[in-house]
Amino acid sequence: MPTYGYIRVSTLDQNLDSQKNIISRFCTDNKIIIDRWISTETSSRKTIKQRRIEELLNNLKPHDTVIVSELSRLGRSMKEILNIIENISEEKQSRLILIKQNIDLNPNDIHNVTNKVLITVFSMLAELERDFISERTKEGLKARKAMGITLGKPKGTIQKSIYDKDKDKIFNLHDLGVPINNIIKTHLNYGKYLSLRKYIQRRKYSKKV
């Protein structure tokens, strides 16, 4: 049942030693020994693999312990942090200690209802964060529209299609009068009638325009 100390700094003015000292003092006070340190100097914008979170999760087994100086070290958003917490405490059945927040999530302590309460609170915060992001996005779009900025793709823009690579063949066969179903079954071996018909109609219209 090893104990992991996880440390991450993201800016030049932050220091790995500072977080390590916080965790070490906590361990000394609580008679805990760190068996392995996982540390990284990288931004929270990086992937969980680059932040070595994936490495930590892959090593965890039931009854292991993870100690972090504070909540924000785990991720860049409440939603991501919640996912990591749930992975550690529920999927891996490992204990997670967040020193600054004075949180000890121990799935093996069946008498501690705090775990479930905290997970519920974190879930609510993650949902609230999603709502804030959605609201900010809507407000931003309204503001751009009010300024006369055209939203979305320009009118007449044709998106890429799976049929583009066979475009010349499709139009040659269609101009020769070959039915769409025959084009699909005999010449392409992929696609569907409605989508190909729509593809042909849109491309022909754009050519006329």
N, C-alpha and C positions, 0 to 999 in steps of 0.2 A: 504494500500500500504506500507507494511513494508520494511525496509532496512536491509540487511544482511551484516555483515562483515565476510569475510572468511579468515582464517589464517591457514597456514600449515608450519611446520618446519620439516626437515628431518635429521638433524645431531645434535650432542650434543653441537656444538658451535653456533648453531642458537637459537634464543630466541623468544617465542611467544609474549612476551611483546613488543619487538622491532617492529614487524609488527603491533601490536595493536596500538602502539603509532603513527606510520605513518598514519594509517587509521583514528585514533582519531583526529590528527592535521588537516588532510584534511577535516574531517567533521566539525570541529570547524570553519575553514576558509570559508567553503561553506554552513554553517548553516544547516547541515544535522545531523539527529539523528539516531544512530544505534539502531534498535529495537531488534536485536538478533545477537549474535556472534556464529559462527560455527568454532571451532578450533580443530586442531589435530596435534599430534607429530608423524608423520609416513613418511616413505620414499615414493618418487614418484613411486617406483616400485610396491607399493601396489595397490590393486584394487580401483576403484572409490568409492566403498562402504566403504572400510577401510579408505579412505581419506576423507570420509563424503561428497564427491561431490554428490553422489546419494541422500543423505539426503537433501542437499541443493536444488537440482533440483526438488525433489518430493514436496518440500514446496513452490516453486515459483509459482506465479500467474501473469497474465498480470499487468503491471505498477509497479511491485515490483522492488527493486534495489539491486544489489550485488556490494560490493566494495572489491577489492583485492589490496594488496600493489604492486604486480607486476605480469606479465604474467606467469612467471615460476612456480608460486604457484599453478596454475590450473592443470598442467599435466606434464608427463615425455617426451612427444614428441610434435612436432608442429601439427602432425595429430590429436593427442588426444586433445590437447588444442583447435584446431579449432572446433572439434566436440562439445566440451563443450561450446564454445562461441556461436556456431550456435544454440545449444540447449537452452541456456539462452536467446539470443536476438531474435531468429526466432520462435522456437517452444513455448517457455514460454512467449515470448513477454515482457521480463523483461529488465531493464536497467543494463548494466555492466560497471563499472568504474575501470580502471587499472591505479593506481596512478603514478607509476614510468614511464610508457610509455605515460602518459598524454592522455589516450584513454578513451573516453566516448561514448559507443555504446548504443544509445537510440532509439529503434525501433518505439517509439511514436513520435519522432521528424521527421516529414515527409519532412522537409526542409533541413535536414542534410544528404548530399550525402556522407559524410565521412564514415558512417557506411558501405555502399556497397563497397566503395573503400578498406576499411580495410579488410573486409571479403574476397574480391578478392585477396588482397596481402597475407593474411594468407593462402588462398587456394594454391597460387603459392608456398609459402614457404613449405607447407605440401607436395606438389608434388615434390619439389626439394629435400626435406628430403628423400622421398621414393626413388628417383633416386640415391641419395648418398648411401643409404643403399644397394640398388640393386648392384651398382657399386662396393662397398666394398666387398659384398658377392662374386661377380664374380672374383674379383682380388684375394680374399682369396682362392677360389677353384683352380684358375690357379696356384697360388703359391704352394699349396699342391700337385697338379698334377706334377708340375715341380720337386718337392722334391721326387717324386716317391711314394707318399701316395695314396693308392687306394681309390677312391671316391665311395660313395654309398654303398649299401649292398653287402656283399660277394657273389660271383657267386654261384648259387644253393640254395640261401636262400629262404625258402618257407614262405610266409606270412600267418598270421592267416586267417581263413575263417569261414563263418557262418555255413559251413558244418562240421566243426571239431567235434562238439559235437555228431554227428551221423555218424562219420567216419566208425566205424566197421560195422554198419548196411548197409551203402551205399555200401561198398566193398563186403560184403557178398551177397547182392542182385545182384550186378553187376556181381560177379563171377558165380552166378546161372543163369545168362542170362536174368535177368529182365531188360526190356528197361528203359532207363533213364527217359523218360516221365512218366512211371508207378511208378518209384521210387519217383518222385516228387509228383505226384497227389495222389497216394495211401498210401505211407509210410511216407513221410516227411510233406506234406501239405505246403511246402514253397520252394522257389528257382526257377531257370530258367534252361532250357535245356542246353544252351550254357555254362553257368557258372559252372553247375555241371559236364558237360562233361570235361571241362577244368580242374576242380578240380581233377577228377578221373585220367585224363591223367598225370597231373603233379605229383600226389602222387605216381602213379605206376612207373613213370620214376625215381623218387627219390629213390624208394625202390630198383630198379634194380642197380642203381649207388652205 
